[in-house]
């Protein structure tokens, strides 16, 4: 009898990312700082942990049209940057396509969830957000 190992996220966050990162992600998801709010697009910068290597321009325009008609259905996940050239701005953890499409749609601000997470957790959250998307 052959036993198949579970793939990807089927093993749980701890098995995939290690106990420390998994705990940080879980704590961030439960934090009160995660309440939805809104940010101006000019106050946001693309994330350094974006797992997408390319974004289809046609699909972005389609998403922009959808955003014009329906709005943004899911907030963009961000974290505040404390240091560096973008200090005081918010880095996108998950939702860069929505961010780009919102610009194309002419929006000035978008709904966001703000999380206070370390780099490792931000990288893990970006990956988790996109792991099941086939066009990565």
FIKOLZA-1660 file (N, C-alpha, C; in steps of 0.1 Angstrom, whole numbers, plus 5000, padded with zeros to 4 digits):
% residues 136
   i   px   py   pz ch aa at
   1 5008 4988 5000  A  X  N
   1 5000 5000 5000  A  X CA
   1 5009 5013 5000  A  X  C
   2 5006 5021 4991  A  X  N
   2 5014 5034 4989  A  X CA
   2 5007 5045 4996  A  X  C
   3 5013 5052 5005  A  X  N
   3 5007 5064 5011  A  X CA
   3 5012 5076 5004  A  X  C
   4 5003 5085 5000  A  X  N
   4 5006 5097 4994  A  X CA
   4 5008 5108 5004  A  X  C
   5 5019 5116 5003  A  X  N
   5 5021 5127 5011  A  X CA
   5 5012 5139 5007  A  X  C
   6 5006 5146 5017  A  X  N
   6 4999 5158 5013  A  X CA
   6 5008 5168 5007  A  X  C
   7 5002 5176 4997  A  X  N
   7 5010 5186 4990  A  X CA
   7 5007 5200 4996  A  X  C
   8 5016 5209 4994  A  X  N
   8 5014 5223 4997  A  X CA
   8 5009 5226 5011  A  X  C
   9 4998 5233 5011  A  X  N
   9 4992 5237 5023  A  X CA
   9 4984 5226 5030  A  X  C
  10 4983 5215 5024  A  X  N
  10 4976 5204 5031  A  X CA
  10 4983 5199 5044  A  X  C
  11 4996 5202 5045  A  X  N
  11 5003 5198 5057  A  X CA
  11 5002 5209 5068  A  X  C
  12 4996 5220 5066  A  X  N
  12 4995 5230 5076  A  X CA
  12 5006 5240 5075  A  X  C
  13 5004 5252 5080  A  X  N
  13 5014 5263 5079  A  X CA
  13 5027 5259 5086  A  X  C
  14 5026 5253 5097  A  X  N
  14 5039 5250 5104  A  X CA
  14 5048 5241 5096  A  X  C
  15 5042 5231 5090  A  X  N
  15 5050 5222 5081  A  X CA
  15 5056 5229 5069  A  X  C
  16 5049 5238 5064  A  X  N
  16 5053 5245 5052  A  X CA
  16 5063 5256 5055  A  X  C
  17 5061 5264 5066  A  X  N
  17 5069 5276 5068  A  X CA
  17 5077 5275 5081  A  X  C
  18 5075 5266 5089  A  X  N
  18 5082 5265 5102  A  X CA
  18 5073 5271 5113  A  X  C
  19 5076 5267 5126  A  X  N
  19 5067 5271 5137  A  X CA
  19 5067 5286 5140  A  X  C
  20 5078 5292 5139  A  X  N
  20 5079 5307 5142  A  X CA
  20 5071 5315 5132  A  X  C
  21 5073 5313 5119  A  X  N
  21 5066 5321 5109  A  X CA
  21 5051 5318 5109  A  X  C
  22 5048 5305 5111  A  X  N
  22 5033 5301 5112  A  X CA
  22 5027 5308 5123  A  X  C
  23 5033 5309 5135  A  X  N
  23 5028 5316 5146  A  X CA
  23 5026 5331 5144  A  X  C
  24 5036 5337 5138  A  X  N
  24 5035 5351 5135  A  X CA
  24 5024 5354 5125  A  X  C
  25 5022 5346 5115  A  X  N
  25 5010 5348 5106  A  X CA
  25 4997 5346 5113  A  X  C
  26 4996 5336 5121  A  X  N
  26 4983 5334 5129  A  X CA
  26 4980 5346 5138  A  X  C
  27 4991 5351 5145  A  X  N
  27 4989 5362 5154  A  X CA
  27 4985 5374 5147  A  X  C
  28 4991 5377 5135  A  X  N
  28 4987 5388 5127  A  X CA
  28 4973 5388 5122  A  X  C
  29 4968 5376 5119  A  X  N
  29 4955 5374 5114  A  X CA
  29 4945 5376 5124  A  X  C
  30 4948 5374 5137  A  X  N
  30 4939 5376 5148  A  X CA
  30 4940 5390 5154  A  X  C
  31 4949 5398 5150  A  X  N
  31 4952 5411 5157  A  X CA
  31 4941 5421 5154  A  X  C
  32 4938 5430 5164  A  X  N
  32 4929 5440 5162  A  X CA
  32 4933 5450 5151  A  X  C
  33 4946 5451 5149  A  X  N
  33 4952 5460 5139  A  X CA
  33 4947 5456 5125  A  X  C
  34 4941 5445 5123  A  X  N
  34 4936 5440 5110  A  X CA
  34 4922 5445 5106  A  X  C
  35 4917 5455 5114  A  X  N
  35 4904 5460 5110  A  X CA
  35 4904 5467 5097  A  X  C
  36 4894 5466 5088  A  X  N
  36 4895 5472 5075  A  X CA
  36 4895 5488 5076  A  X  C
  37 4902 5494 5068  A  X  N
  37 4902 5508 5067  A  X CA
  37 4905 5512 5052  A  X  C
  38 4908 5524 5049  A  X  N
  38 4910 5528 5036  A  X CA
  38 4923 5536 5035  A  X  C
  39 4930 5535 5024  A  X  N
  39 4943 5542 5022  A  X CA
  39 4943 5548 5008  A  X  C
  40 4950 5559 5007  A  X  N
  40 4952 5565 4993  A  X CA
  40 4962 5557 4986  A  X  C
  41 4960 5555 4973  A  X  N
  41 4969 5547 4965  A  X CA
  41 4984 5553 4966  A  X  C
  42 4985 5566 4967  A  X  N
  42 4998 5573 4967  A  X CA
  42 5005 5570 4980  A  X  C
  43 4998 5565 4990  A  X  N
  43 5005 5561 5003  A  X CA
  43 5009 5546 5003  A  X  C
  44 5007 5539 4992  A  X  N
  44 5011 5525 4991  A  X CA
  44 5022 5523 4982  A  X  C
  45 5030 5512 4985  A  X  N
  45 5041 5508 4975  A  X CA
  45 5040 5493 4973  A  X  C
  46 5044 5489 4961  A  X  N
  46 5044 5474 4958  A  X CA
  46 5052 5467 4969  A  X  C
  47 5048 5455 4971  A  X  N
  47 5055 5446 4981  A  X CA
  47 5068 5440 4976  A  X  C
  48 5078 5439 4984  A  X  N
  48 5091 5433 4980  A  X CA
  48 5090 5418 4979  A  X  C
  49 5079 5412 4984  A  X  N
  49 5077 5397 4984  A  X CA
  49 5066 5393 4974  A  X  C
  50 5064 5401 4964  A  X  N
  50 5054 5397 4954  A  X CA
  50 5058 5385 4947  A  X  C
  51 5050 5374 4948  A  X  N
  51 5054 5361 4942  A  X CA
  51 5051 5361 4927  A  X  C
  52 5043 5370 4922  A  X  N
  52 5040 5370 4907  A  X CA
  52 5052 5376 4900  A  X  C
  53 5056 5369 4890  A  X  N
  53 5068 5374 4882  A  X CA
  53 5063 5382 4870  A  X  C
  54 5050 5381 4866  A  X  N
  54 5044 5388 4855  A  X CA
  54 5029 5391 4858  A  X  C
  55 5024 5401 4852  A  X  N
  55 5010 5404 4853  A  X CA
  55 5005 5407 4839  A  X  C
  56 4994 5400 4836  A  X  N
  56 4988 5402 4822  A  X CA
  56 4981 5415 4822  A  X  C
  57 4986 5424 4812  A  X  N
  57 4980 5437 4811  A  X CA
  57 4965 5437 4807  A  X  C
  58 4961 5428 4798  A  X  N
  58 4947 5427 4795  A  X CA
  58 4939 5423 4807  A  X  C
  59 4944 5414 4815  A  X  N
  59 4936 5410 4827  A  X CA
  59 4935 5421 4837  A  X  C
  60 4946 5430 4838  A  X  N
  60 4945 5441 4847  A  X CA
  60 4934 5451 4842  A  X  C
  61 4933 5453 4829  A  X  N
  61 4923 5462 4824  A  X CA
  61 4909 5456 4826  A  X  C
  62 4908 5443 4825  A  X  N
  62 4895 5437 4828  A  X CA
  62 4891 5439 4843  A  X  C
  63 4901 5437 4852  A  X  N
  63 4899 5439 4866  A  X CA
  63 4896 5453 4869  A  X  C
  64 4902 5463 4862  A  X  N
  64 4899 5477 4864  A  X CA
  64 4884 5480 4860  A  X  C
  65 4880 5474 4849  A  X  N
  65 4866 5476 4845  A  X CA
  65 4856 5470 4856  A  X  C
  66 4860 5458 4861  A  X  N
  66 4852 5452 4872  A  X CA
  66 4852 5461 4884  A  X  C
  67 4863 5467 4888  A  X  N
  67 4864 5476 4899  A  X CA
  67 4855 5488 4897  A  X  C
  68 4856 5493 4885  A  X  N
  68 4847 5505 4882  A  X CA
  68 4832 5502 4884  A  X  C
  69 4828 5490 4880  A  X  N
  69 4814 5486 4881  A  X CA
  69 4810 5481 4895  A  X  C
  70 4819 5473 4901  A  X  N
  70 4815 5467 4914  A  X CA
  70 4823 5472 4926  A  X  C
  71 4834 5479 4924  A  X  N
  71 4842 5482 4935  A  X CA
  71 4852 5471 4939  A  X  C
  72 4860 5473 4949  A  X  N
  72 4870 5463 4953  A  X CA
  72 4863 5454 4963  A  X  C
  73 4862 5441 4960  A  X  N
  73 4854 5432 4969  A  X CA
  73 4862 5427 4981  A  X  C
  74 4876 5427 4980  A  X  N
  74 4884 5422 4990  A  X CA
  74 4895 5432 4993  A  X  C
  75 4896 5436 5006  A  X  N
  75 4906 5446 5009  A  X CA
  75 4921 5442 5006  A  X  C
  76 4929 5451 5003  A  X  N
  76 4943 5449 5000  A  X CA
  76 4950 5447 5014  A  X  C
  77 4959 5438 5015  A  X  N
  77 4966 5435 5028  A  X CA
  77 4979 5443 5027  A  X  C
  78 4982 5452 5037  A  X  N
  78 4993 5460 5038  A  X CA
  78 5000 5460 5051  A  X  C
  79 5012 5465 5052  A  X  N
  79 5019 5468 5065  A  X CA
  79 5026 5481 5064  A  X  C
  80 5026 5488 5075  A  X  N
  80 5033 5501 5075  A  X CA
  80 5048 5500 5075  A  X  C
  81 5055 5507 5067  A  X  N
  81 5069 5507 5067  A  X CA
  81 5075 5518 5076  A  X  C
  82 5084 5514 5085  A  X  N
  82 5090 5522 5095  A  X CA
  82 5103 5528 5091  A  X  C
  83 5110 5522 5082  A  X  N
  83 5123 5527 5078  A  X CA
  83 5125 5527 5063  A  X  C
  84 5137 5533 5059  A  X  N
  84 5140 5533 5045  A  X CA
  84 5134 5545 5037  A  X  C
  85 5135 5545 5024  A  X  N
  85 5131 5556 5016  A  X CA
  85 5115 5557 5016  A  X  C
  86 5108 5546 5019  A  X  N
  86 5094 5546 5019  A  X CA
  86 5088 5546 5033  A  X  C
  87 5096 5551 5043  A  X  N
  87 5091 5551 5057  A  X CA
  87 5078 5559 5058  A  X  C
  88 5068 5554 5065  A  X  N
  88 5055 5561 5066  A  X CA
  88 5045 5556 5056  A  X  C
  89 5050 5550 5045  A  X  N
  89 5040 5544 5035  A  X CA
  89 5037 5530 5039  A  X  C
  90 5028 5524 5031  A  X  N
  90 5023 5511 5034  A  X CA
  90 5027 5502 5023  A  X  C
  91 5033 5491 5026  A  X  N
  91 5038 5481 5017  A  X CA
  91 5027 5470 5014  A  X  C
  92 5024 5467 5002  A  X  N
  92 5014 5457 4998  A  X CA
  92 5020 5443 5001  A  X  C
  93 5012 5436 5009  A  X  N
  93 5016 5422 5012  A  X CA
  93 5008 5413 5002  A  X  C
  94 4996 5416 5000  A  X  N
  94 4987 5408 4991  A  X CA
  94 4977 5417 4985  A  X  C
  95 4976 5417 4971  A  X  N
  95 4966 5425 4964  A  X CA
  95 4972 5435 4955  A  X  C
  96 4984 5432 4950  A  X  N
  96 4990 5441 4940  A  X CA
  96 4983 5443 4927  A  X  C
  97 4976 5432 4923  A  X  N
  97 4968 5433 4910  A  X CA
  97 4956 5443 4913  A  X  C
  98 4950 5441 4924  A  X  N
  98 4939 5450 4928  A  X CA
  98 4944 5465 4929  A  X  C
  99 4956 5467 4934  A  X  N
  99 4962 5480 4935  A  X CA
  99 4964 5486 4922  A  X  C
 100 4970 5478 4913  A  X  N
 100 4973 5483 4899  A  X CA
 100 4960 5486 4891  A  X  C
 101 4951 5477 4893  A  X  N
 101 4938 5479 4886  A  X CA
 101 4930 5491 4891  A  X  C
 102 4931 5493 4904  A  X  N
 102 4925 5505 4910  A  X CA
 102 4930 5518 4904  A  X  C
 103 4943 5518 4902  A  X  N
 103 4950 5530 4896  A  X CA
 103 4944 5531 4882  A  X  C
 104 4943 5520 4874  A  X  N
 104 4938 5521 4860  A  X CA
 104 4923 5526 4861  A  X  C
 105 4916 5522 4871  A  X  N
 105 4902 5525 4872  A  X CA
 105 4900 5540 4877  A  X  C
 106 4911 5546 4880  A  X  N
 106 4910 5560 4885  A  X CA
 106 4906 5563 4899  A  X  C
 107 4907 5552 4907  A  X  N
 107 4904 5554 4921  A  X CA
 107 4915 5562 4929  A  X  C
 108 4912 5569 4939  A  X  N
 108 4922 5576 4947  A  X CA
 108 4925 5568 4959  A  X  C
 109 4916 5560 4964  A  X  N
 109 4919 5552 4976  A  X CA
 109 4912 5538 4975  A  X  C
 110 4916 5529 4983  A  X  N
 110 4911 5515 4983  A  X CA
 110 4910 5510 4997  A  X  C
 111 4901 5500 4999  A  X  N
 111 4900 5494 5013  A  X CA
 111 4912 5485 5015  A  X  C
 112 4917 5486 5028  A  X  N
 112 4929 5478 5032  A  X CA
 112 4927 5471 5045  A  X  C
 113 4935 5461 5048  A  X  N
 113 4936 5455 5061  A  X CA
 113 4951 5458 5065  A  X  C
 114 4953 5465 5076  A  X  N
 114 4967 5468 5080  A  X CA
 114 4971 5457 5090  A  X  C
 115 4983 5452 5088  A  X  N
 115 4989 5442 5096  A  X CA
 115 5003 5446 5101  A  X  C
 116 5007 5443 5113  A  X  N
 116 5020 5446 5118  A  X CA
 116 5027 5433 5119  A  X  C
 117 5035 5430 5108  A  X  N
 117 5042 5417 5107  A  X CA
 117 5056 5419 5103  A  X  C
 118 5065 5409 5108  A  X  N
 118 5079 5409 5104  A  X CA
 118 5080 5405 5089  A  X  C
 119 5092 5407 5084  A  X  N
 119 5095 5403 5070  A  X CA
 119 5091 5388 5066  A  X  C
 120 5095 5379 5075  A  X  N
 120 5092 5365 5072  A  X CA
 120 5077 5362 5071  A  X  C
 121 5069 5368 5080  A  X  N
 121 5055 5366 5080  A  X CA
 121 5049 5373 5067  A  X  C
 122 5054 5385 5064  A  X  N
 122 5049 5392 5052  A  X CA
 122 5051 5383 5039  A  X  C
 123 5063 5377 5038  A  X  N
 123 5066 5369 5027  A  X CA
 123 5057 5357 5027  A  X  C
 124 5055 5351 5039  A  X  N
 124 5046 5339 5039  A  X CA
 124 5031 5343 5036  A  X  C
 125 5027 5354 5040  A  X  N
 125 5013 5359 5037  A  X CA
 125 5011 5361 5022  A  X  C
 126 5021 5367 5016  A  X  N
 126 5021 5370 5002  A  X CA
 126 5020 5357 4994  A  X  C
 127 5028 5347 4998  A  X  N
 127 5028 5334 4992  A  X CA
 127 5015 5327 4994  A  X  C
 128 5010 5327 5006  A  X  N
 128 4997 5320 5009  A  X CA
 128 4986 5326 5001  A  X  C
 129 4985 5339 4999  A  X  N
 129 4975 5346 4992  A  X CA
 129 4975 5341 4977  A  X  C
 130 4986 5338 4972  A  X  N
 130 4987 5335 4958  A  X CA
 130 4990 5321 4954  A  X  C
 131 4992 5312 4964  A  X  N
 131 4997 5299 4961  A  X CA
 131 4987 5290 4953  A  X  C
 132 4974 5293 4953  A  X  N
 132 4965 5285 4946  A  X CA
 132 4962 5291 4932  A  X  C
 133 4968 5302 4929  A  X  N
 133 4965 5308 4916  A  X CA
 133 4973 5302 4905  A  X  C
 134 4967 5298 4894  A  X  N
 134 4974 5290 4884  A  X CA
 134 4984 5299 4876  A  X  C
 135 4982 5312 4875  A  X  N
 135 4990 5320 4866  A  X CA
 135 5003 5326 4873  A  X  C
 136 5007 5321 4884  A  X  N
 136 5019 5326 4890  A  X CA
 136 5032 5322 4882  A  X  C
% end
